[in-house]
Amino acid sequence: MFRSRLSLSGFVLIAALMLSGGTASAEMDTNSANHEISGCRDFLIHESTHDMFSTGWCAGTVNTLKYMGGGNHCSPSAVTLRQAVLVVVRYIDARPERMHENFKELALEAMKAAWPCRR
């Protein structure tokens, strides 16, 4: 009986370790520009064949940041969503060493650089 308990508990331990993943160090930060930029590029070229969710996420995020930027930027009302995404993509592409940083923060920086508020 003791031997079967040990075998069963050993099996359960091994199964739990296998199911827990062990890939935490290899996981991509889903908030990083590295993860999100492809959806923005797809949005600009109207290619929905890659990942429609990522394309929509980019458009929604940039649109929200454009209108709710918290005073960080003053984009003209005539700026289209496409123009705002283009500003963000160009800004991030010009800084490949920062691709690991938070996409939303870089997008706000891009809009602030493109449309600074006049005080």
C-alpha positions, -999 to +999 in steps of 0.1 A: +000+000+000+028+025+009+046+017-024+015+024-044+009+057-026+044+068-033+041+059-070+007+077-072+020+108-054+051+108-076+030+106-107+008+134-095+038+155-087+053+149-122+020+156-139+016+188-119+050+200-129+045+192-165+011+210-166+025+241-148+044+249-179+078+258-170+079+283-198+076+315-177+110+327-187+102+322-224+068+338-224+064+370-244+052+401-226+018+406-243+018+443-234+051+449-252+054+467-285+072+436-298+039+416-293+015+443-305+032+460-335+024+433-360-014+439-355-008+476-362+012+469-393-016+446-405-041+474-398-022+498-420-019+474-450-055+461-446-042+425-442-066+407-419-052+373-429-027+372-400-046+379-368-078+399-369-079+401-331-045+418-330-054+442-358-086+452-340-068+454-307-042+478-321-069+500-338-089+501-306-060+508-284-046+536-306-081+551-310-087+551-273-053+566-266-059+592-293-091+605-276-083+597-240-046+606-239-049+623-206-035+656-218-003+639-230-009+651-266-032+674-285-040+656-317-061+676-341-097+664-345-092+658-382-065+631-376-078+598-387-073+565-369-051+553-398-029+584-394-026+578-357-016+542-361+009+552-388+025+577-363+027+550-337+042+524-360+068+548-374+078+559-339+082+524-326+099+511-357+125+540-354+133+527-319+138+489-322+158+488-290+126+497-271+104+470-286+103+452-252+086+482-236+049+487-230+031+493-263+006+518-248+033+539-232+053+541-265+021+549-284+014+578-261+050+590-266+045+588-303+014+609-302+029+634-279+059+638-302+037+641-333+011+664-317+025+683-287+002+705-268+008+742-272+008+760-238 
